[in-house]
Amino acid sequence: MTTQMKRCVLFLIVNVSINVLFIVRVAARVAAHLAASLVRDPLWNPDDRVWWARAILVYVAIQIVFRVLAMIALAAHNAATGEPEAVDREDELDKAIDLKSTALTSGVFMVFFLAALATQAFALPLYALFATLSAGMIVSGLAGDAANLVSYRRGY
């Protein structure tokens, strides 16, 4: 398995793990919302912009930190096993694969972004906007990592 494929698999595992944790956290928030609406808590605000903004910012920060840590772990693994292949080495194939996956990621996120704007055009609650944007980040990240892995497996 080449270093690029190892990197793709590692990024996919990290992305799935972080996404599962994020989805669990959002599900807990939704469950709290449902519980509060059952008891008619007047202090509960389902359009809590601060919570959603913090959740998305923390999600992005955790994604960045864990991707950097994954690259460090891969470099340490390569050094420990004596693999001569550098983690940073890129040729034209790597650039083409990266360009394809970036285009796919951007396209998928753009669809979700437009869907998030549509939630506001149809006067849905604000949390629908943030939930749609969050889903877009998750799906586009997974689609990009999966596209990288598939492209490296096919050889283009």
ZIMOFEN-V153517 format. One line per field, one symbol per residue. ss: DSSP state (H for helix, E for strand, L for the rest). phi: phi as a letter, one per 30 degrees, with the letter a starting at -180 (. if undefined). psi: psi as a letter, one per 30 degrees, with the letter a starting at -180 (. if undefined). Layout:
ss: ???
phi: ???
psi: ???
//
This chain:
ss: LLHHHHHHHHHHHHHHHHHHHHHHHHHHHHHHHHHHHHHLLLLLLLLLHHHHHHHHHHHHHHHHHHHHHHHHHHHHHHHHHLLLLLLLLLLHHHHHHHHHHHHHHHHHHHHHHHHHHHHHHLLLLHHHHHHHHHHHHHHHHHHHHHHHHHHHHHLL
phi: .dddddddddddddddddddddddddddddddddddddchddddbdcdddddddddddedddeddddddddddddddddddidddddddbcddddddddddddddddddddddddddddddchddddddddddddddddddddddddeddddddja
psi: kleeeeeeeeeeeeeeeeeeeeeeeeeeeeeeeeeefeghjffkjfhjeeeeeeeeeeeeeeeeefeeeeeeeeeeeeeefgkfkkefkkaeeeeeeeeeeeeeeeeeeeeeeeeeeeeefghllefeeeeeeeeeeeeeeeeeeeeeeeeeefg.
//
